[in-house]
Amino acid sequence: MLLIKHHGAVQGVTGSCHELFVDSDQSVLVDCGLFQGAETSGSGADANQLSIEFDLSAVQALVITHVHIDHVGRLPYLLAAGFTGPIYCSQPSAELLPLVIEDALKVGVTRNASIIEACLERLASQLVPLDYKVWADIPLHSNTSNHTKTQVRLSRAGHILGSAYVTFRVMNDAMNAQGKRYHDVVFSGDLGAPYSPLLPSPQSPYRADQLVIESTYGDRNHENRANRRKRLQSSIEHALQDSGTVLIPAFSIGRTQELLYELEHIIHQNRTKAVSQTRSGKSLNWEDMDIIIDSPLASRFTQVYRSLSQYWDKEAKRRVNAGRHPLSFEQVTTIDSHQDHLQTVEYLARQTRPAIVIAASGMCAGGRMVNYLKALLGDERNDVLFVGYQAAGTPGRDILLYHDKTDGYVLFDGIKYPIKAQVQQISGYSAHAGQRDLLNFIKRMRIRPGKVHLVHGDDNAKKTLKELIEIEHPACEVVIPS
């Protein structure tokens, strides 16, 4: 088995970064993400230790599975540390990555335009977009005794647009001496689940000698995903009975676009159906519902999503061919400027007309959603609807934990905000594969791995998934890196 070092997503679900040594002195990185939530404290994941703390001397290339910040957020620090090798990713990720990095620099590093531009130019010079299912050679230096050759291939992961799981095919003289032609190592990145809006479901590789797989939901399955649109509609209709505002925290890329897609379909099928009733007694139909997207970044991502419709699944393409606009319909209002954002928050705090607000961040740890929560969380007319994973140590997790407690509250900027709003969670909308999906990813390989590394999950999720893999595949060695 080839040596793999894990530089993140070991103690939790953020900071993904893994190093595959293809021989004794050459390696390839997979992802280089930020730590978030409770994972930003403690050894190895301190919020003030964003510099690259591991040795880069062996690293020949970086492969990015997808552009969520917990998978790419340390990329500027990697460049600053002197990494000059190629950065491989899918074609859609190459379109989205500069937007993510620009925003990350503005939020967490600097607003100096020249510094940001220099970083983006450097990124562009090293970026190597790849088509799905095509092998590409990774350049290695020739002064190795084993004459190592390494190829990489990306396959659709179904998590967000551009997401991929990565297969490395390593060939060298040492393997040939053992009568083995090559060794395939697969990194799952973040796997999506079946029936995700817009994206085709991930298909397992034919083979994997070694597998590094996420375990976010290794201890549980999602609700029935086939009926989740009905649950979303039902949850919103229930939430809007008292003419309040429904707040949906969502990441700017992936989840926001999926929600827009689902809401467009709900409106298309239920245009004249009442969704709520105002205090004056007037019914409000779905076709009149205000849907507010308060995120300039989400708006930019949505534009890229629309421009890359060739990567959508068959269902989404059929809707477009039928003349529908799944990501751009008349009920949607986009808030761009900060001043408009503040005015919208103030308006919703005193209005009686129902509305749906989708804003970042998905775990309520920052972004414009925080201002909505500060203003609206204390009003029992309002609802918070979670559709994604809430990591330990984030305000989103606290809202889920304490909303039904007497005098429950959440801390923002050191101030206690009482939780009077109703809180719901629809787990079927997670962009991550559930437990059975993860197990099926392995089960459906024709040649299954001899060794599996479990990463990107809480302790119980990894432990539970490990036990199940060992039951289903007794010959497989399952390790939980520490």
C-alpha positions in Angstrom: 0.0 0.0 0.0 1.2 3.5 -0.8 1.8 6.0 2.1 -0.8 8.6 2.7 -0.4 11.5 5.2 -3.5 13.4 6.3 -3.1 17.1 7.0 -6.8 17.9 7.7 -10.3 16.4 8.0 -8.9 14.0 10.5 -10.5 15.2 13.8 -13.7 16.4 12.1 -15.3 17.4 8.8 -13.3 20.4 7.7 -9.7 21.3 6.6 -9.5 18.5 4.0 -6.0 18.0 2.9 -4.3 14.6 2.1 -0.8 13.8 0.7 -0.3 10.7 -1.4 3.4 9.6 -1.7 3.8 7.9 -5.1 7.4 7.0 -4.1 9.8 7.8 -1.4 10.4 11.4 -2.3 7.5 12.5 -4.5 3.9 13.2 -3.5 0.6 14.7 -4.7 -1.8 16.7 -2.5 -5.5 16.3 -2.6 -7.3 19.4 -1.5 -6.1 22.1 0.8 -9.0 23.4 2.8 -9.8 25.6 5.8 -10.7 24.4 9.2 -14.1 25.7 10.5 -16.2 25.7 13.6 -14.8 23.9 16.7 -12.1 22.6 14.5 -10.4 26.0 14.4 -9.2 25.5 17.9 -6.8 23.0 19.3 -3.5 21.6 18.0 -3.2 21.3 14.3 -6.3 23.3 13.5 -5.8 26.7 15.1 -7.6 29.6 13.4 -4.4 31.6 13.7 -2.2 28.9 12.1 -3.4 29.2 8.5 0.2 28.9 7.1 1.1 25.5 5.6 2.7 23.6 8.5 3.7 20.4 6.7 6.7 19.8 4.5 6.1 20.7 0.9 9.5 19.5 -0.5 8.0 16.3 -1.9 4.8 17.8 -3.3 4.7 17.8 -7.1 1.0 18.7 -7.8 -2.3 19.5 -6.2 -5.6 18.0 -7.2 -8.8 19.7 -6.1 -12.0 17.6 -5.6 -14.3 20.6 -5.5 -14.3 24.3 -4.5 -16.0 24.4 -1.1 -13.9 26.5 1.3 -13.1 23.5 3.6 -11.4 21.9 0.6 -9.7 24.9 -1.0 -9.5 27.7 1.6 -5.8 27.2 2.4 -4.8 27.4 -1.3 -3.5 31.0 -1.1 -1.3 30.0 1.9 0.0 27.0 -0.2 1.0 29.4 -3.0 2.6 31.8 -0.5 4.6 28.9 0.9 6.2 28.4 -2.5 4.1 25.7 -4.2 4.6 26.2 -8.0 3.3 22.8 -9.3 0.2 22.2 -11.4 -3.2 22.5 -9.8 -5.7 20.0 -11.4 -9.4 20.2 -11.2 -12.5 19.7 -13.3 -13.5 22.2 -16.0 -16.5 23.6 -14.0 -14.3 23.9 -10.8 -11.8 25.9 -12.8 -14.6 28.4 -13.5 -15.7 28.6 -9.9 -12.4 28.4 -8.1 -11.2 32.0 -8.7 -14.5 33.3 -7.3 -14.1 31.3 -4.2 -10.5 32.3 -3.6 -11.2 36.0 -4.3 -14.0 35.9 -1.7 -11.8 34.0 0.8 -9.0 36.5 0.4 -11.4 39.5 0.9 -13.1 38.0 4.0 -10.1 36.4 5.7 -6.9 38.0 4.4 -7.0 41.4 2.7 -9.1 43.7 0.6 -5.9 45.0 -1.1 -6.8 44.7 -4.8 -3.3 44.3 -6.0 -2.5 41.5 -3.6 -5.8 39.7 -4.6 -5.0 40.2 -8.3 -1.5 38.8 -7.9 -2.8 35.7 -6.1 -5.5 35.1 -8.8 -2.9 35.5 -11.6 -0.6 33.1 -9.9 -3.5 30.6 -9.5 -4.5 31.0 -13.2 -0.9 30.2 -14.2 -0.9 26.9 -12.3 -4.5 25.8 -12.9 -4.9 22.8 -15.2 -8.6 22.0 -16.0 -9.4 18.4 -16.8 -12.3 16.7 -18.5 -14.1 14.0 -16.5 -13.0 10.3 -17.2 -9.8 11.3 -19.0 -6.4 10.1 -17.7 -3.7 12.8 -17.4 0.0 12.4 -16.6 1.3 14.1 -13.5 4.8 15.4 -14.2 7.4 13.9 -11.8 11.1 14.6 -11.6 13.2 11.8 -13.1 15.9 11.3 -10.4 14.0 8.4 -8.8 15.3 4.9 -8.7 11.8 3.4 -9.2 11.0 5.3 -12.5 7.6 6.2 -11.1 4.8 7.2 -13.4 1.5 8.6 -12.0 -1.7 9.4 -13.8 -4.9 11.1 -12.5 -8.5 10.9 -13.5 -11.5 12.8 -12.3 -15.0 11.3 -12.1 -18.3 13.0 -11.2 -19.0 13.0 -7.4 -22.5 14.6 -7.5 -21.8 16.9 -4.6 -21.7 20.4 -6.2 -21.1 21.5 -9.8 -17.6 20.4 -10.8 -17.1 18.1 -7.8 -15.1 15.0 -8.5 -13.6 11.9 -6.9 -10.0 11.3 -7.8 -8.3 8.2 -9.0 -4.5 8.0 -9.1 -2.8 5.3 -11.0 0.7 4.7 -9.8 3.2 2.6 -11.8 6.9 2.0 -11.0 9.6 -0.7 -11.2 9.0 -1.9 -7.6 5.4 -2.8 -8.5 6.5 -4.5 -11.7 9.0 -6.6 -9.8 6.0 -7.9 -7.8 4.1 -8.8 -10.9 1.7 -5.9 -10.4 1.2 -3.4 -13.2 -0.2 -0.5 -11.2 -1.8 0.6 -8.0 -5.0 2.6 -8.0 -5.7 5.0 -5.1 -9.1 6.7 -5.0 -10.0 9.8 -3.0 -13.7 10.3 -2.7 -13.7 14.0 -1.9 -17.3 14.8 -0.9 -19.7 12.4 -2.4 -23.2 13.4 -3.3 -26.3 11.2 -2.9 -28.8 9.9 -5.4 -31.6 12.3 -6.5 -29.6 15.5 -6.0 -31.0 18.4 -8.0 -29.1 19.4 -11.1 -26.3 16.8 -10.9 -25.9 13.2 -12.0 -25.4 10.7 -9.2 -21.9 9.5 -8.6 -20.9 6.1 -10.1 -18.4 3.9 -8.4 -15.0 3.3 -10.1 -14.3 -0.1 -11.6 -11.5 -0.7 -9.1 -9.6 0.8 -6.1 -6.6 -0.8 -4.5 -6.7 1.8 -1.8 -9.5 4.2 -0.9 -9.7 7.4 1.1 -13.4 8.1 1.7 -15.4 10.8 3.6 -17.7 9.7 6.5 -19.8 12.8 7.2 -22.9 10.7 7.5 -21.3 7.4 8.3 -23.5 6.9 11.2 -26.9 7.6 9.6 -28.9 7.6 6.5 -30.8 10.5 5.0 -34.6 10.7 4.9 -36.2 9.5 1.7 -34.6 11.8 -0.8 -37.1 10.9 -3.5 -39.8 12.8 -1.6 -37.8 15.6 -0.2 -39.3 18.3 -2.5 -42.7 17.5 -0.9 -41.1 17.8 2.5 -39.6 21.1 1.6 -42.9 22.4 0.3 -44.7 21.1 3.4 -42.2 22.7 5.7 -42.4 26.0 4.1 -46.2 26.1 4.0 -46.2 25.1 7.7 -43.6 27.8 8.5 -45.5 30.5 6.7 -48.9 29.9 8.3 -48.3 32.8 10.7 -47.0 35.2 8.0 -43.4 35.1 9.2 -40.1 34.8 7.4 -38.4 31.5 6.6 -34.7 31.7 6.9 -32.7 29.1 5.1 -28.9 29.2 5.8 -27.2 27.8 2.7 -23.7 27.8 1.2 -23.3 30.2 -1.7 -22.3 27.4 -4.0 -24.2 24.2 -4.4 -27.0 24.4 -1.9 -28.4 27.8 -3.0 -28.6 26.6 -6.6 -30.3 23.3 -5.5 -32.9 25.2 -3.5 -33.6 27.6 -6.3 -34.1 24.6 -8.6 -36.5 22.9 -6.2 -38.5 26.1 -5.5 -38.9 26.8 -9.2 -40.5 23.4 -9.6 -42.8 23.8 -6.5 -44.0 27.2 -7.9 -44.4 25.6 -11.4 -46.7 22.9 -10.0 -48.5 25.0 -7.4 -48.7 28.5 -8.9 -52.3 29.3 -7.7 -52.2 27.3 -4.5 -52.2 29.3 -1.3 -49.0 29.1 0.7 -49.9 31.5 3.4 -52.4 34.0 4.6 -51.6 37.6 5.5 -52.8 39.2 8.8 -55.4 41.1 6.7 -56.9 37.7 5.8 -55.7 37.8 2.1 -54.3 34.5 0.7 -50.8 34.5 -0.7 -50.2 32.1 -3.5 -47.0 30.4 -4.4 -46.7 32.4 -7.6 -46.7 35.6 -5.4 -44.1 34.4 -2.9 -41.0 36.6 -2.4 -37.8 34.5 -2.5 -34.8 36.6 -1.5 -31.3 35.5 -2.3 -29.1 37.7 -0.2 -25.6 36.9 -1.3 -23.6 38.6 -4.1 -21.3 35.5 -4.2 -24.3 33.1 -4.6 -25.5 35.3 -7.4 -22.2 35.0 -9.2 -22.1 31.3 -8.7 -25.6 30.9 -10.0 -24.6 32.7 -13.2 -21.7 30.2 -13.6 -24.0 27.3 -12.9 -26.3 28.6 -15.7 -23.4 29.0 -18.1 -22.3 25.4 -17.4 -25.7 23.7 -18.0 -24.0 21.1 -20.2 -22.9 19.5 -16.9 -26.5 19.3 -15.5 -28.4 16.1 -15.3 -31.0 15.0 -17.9 -34.0 16.2 -15.9 -32.6 19.7 -15.5 -31.8 19.8 -19.3 -35.3 18.7 -20.1 -36.7 21.6 -18.1 -34.5 24.1 -19.9 -35.6 22.6 -23.3 -39.2 23.1 -22.2 -38.6 26.8 -21.8 -38.3 26.9 -18.0 -35.6 28.7 -16.1 -34.7 26.6 -13.1 -32.2 29.0 -11.6 -33.7 32.3 -12.7 -37.4 32.9 -12.3 -39.5 35.9 -11.6 -40.2 35.3 -7.9 -36.5 35.6 -7.0 -35.0 38.9 -5.8 -31.2 39.2 -5.4 -29.7 41.5 -2.8 -26.3 42.8 -3.8 -25.2 45.8 -1.8 -24.6 45.9 1.9 -27.0 48.8 2.3 -29.8 46.9 0.5 -29.0 44.0 2.7 -29.4 46.1 5.9 -32.7 47.6 4.6 -34.0 44.2 3.8 -33.3 42.9 7.3 -35.0 45.9 8.8 -38.0 45.5 6.5 -38.5 41.9 7.3 -38.2 42.6 11.1 -41.3 44.8 10.9 -43.3 43.4 7.9 -46.3 41.1 7.9 -45.8 39.7 4.4 -44.3 36.2 4.3 -41.0 35.7 2.6 -38.3 33.1 2.1 -34.7 34.2 2.6 -31.7 32.2 1.4 -28.4 33.5 2.6 -24.9 32.4 3.6 -23.3 31.0 5.5 -24.7 27.5 5.6 -23.6 26.9 9.3 -24.5 30.5 10.4 -20.8 31.1 11.2 -20.6 34.3 9.3 -22.0 36.1 6.2 -25.3 37.9 5.9 -27.4 35.2 7.5 -26.1 36.3 10.9 -27.8 39.7 10.6 -31.1 38.0 9.7 -30.8 35.7 12.7 -30.0 38.6 15.1 -33.0 40.5 13.9 -35.5 37.6 13.5 -34.6 34.7 15.7 -36.4 36.2 18.7 -39.8 36.4 16.9 -41.8 33.2 17.2 -43.6 34.0 13.8 -40.3 33.2 12.0 -38.7 29.9 11.1 -35.2 28.7 10.5 -35.0 25.8 8.1 -31.7 23.9 8.0 -31.0 21.8 4.9 -27.4 20.9 5.5 -24.8 19.6 8.0 -24.1 21.8 11.0 -20.6 21.2 12.3 -19.8 21.2 16.0 -18.9 24.6 17.4 -20.9 26.5 14.8 -23.9 28.7 15.6 -26.0 26.5 13.3 -25.3 23.5 15.5 -26.1 25.5 18.7 -29.5 26.7 17.2 -30.3 23.0 16.5 -29.3 21.9 19.9 -30.9 24.7 22.0 -34.0 25.9 20.1 -36.3 23.7 22.1 -34.8 24.4 25.5 -36.3 26.8 28.0 -34.5 30.1 27.5 -32.5 28.7 24.7 -30.1 31.1 23.0 -27.2 31.4 20.5 -24.1 33.6 20.8 -23.3 36.1 18.0 -20.3 38.4 18.7 -20.5 37.6 22.4 -24.1 38.6 22.7 -26.9 36.1 23.6 -29.8 36.0 21.2 -32.9 34.1 22.4 -34.3 31.5 20.1 -38.0 32.0 19.8 -38.4 31.2 16.1 -39.4 27.7 15.1 -36.5 25.5 13.9 -36.6 22.6 11.5 -34.1 20.4 9.7 -34.6 18.5 6.5 -31.7 16.0 6.4 -32.6 14.7 3.0 -31.2 17.9 1.5 -27.7 17.2 2.6 -25.2 17.4 -0.3 -23.3 14.5 1.3 -23.9 10.8 0.7 -25.7 9.0 3.5 -24.4 5.9 5.3 -25.9 3.4 2.7 -24.6 5.5 -0.2 -21.1 5.4 1.2 -21.3 1.7 1.6 -22.7 1.2 -1.9 -19.8 3.3 -3.3 -17.5 0.5 -2.1 -19.8 -2.4 -2.7 -20.4 -1.5 -6.4 -16.7 -1.5 -7.3 -15.8 -4.6 -9.3 -12.3 -4.8 -7.6 -12.6 -3.5 -4.1 -9.9 -1.8 -2.0 -7.6 -3.7 0.3 -7.3 -0.7 2.5 -9.8 2.1 3.4 -9.0 5.3 5.2 -11.9 7.1 6.8 -11.7 10.9 7.0 -14.0 13.9 7.0 -16.4 12.8 9.8 -17.1 13.0 13.5 -15.7 10.2 15.7 -19.0 8.3 16.0 -19.6 8.6 12.2 -16.2 7.1 11.4 -16.4 4.4 14.1 -19.9 3.3 12.9 -18.9 3.3 9.2 -15.7 1.3 10.0 -17.6 -1.4 11.7 -20.1 -1.7 8.8 -17.3 -1.8 6.2 -15.5 -4.5 8.1 -18.7 -6.6 8.3 -19.4 -6.2 4.6 -15.8 -6.6 3.5 -13.9 -8.8 6.0 -10.8 -8.8 3.8 -10.5 -5.0 3.8 -8.3 -3.2 6.3 -10.1 -0.1 7.6 -8.1 2.6 9.3 -9.1 5.8 11.0 -6.2 8.3 10.8 -5.3 10.2 14.0 
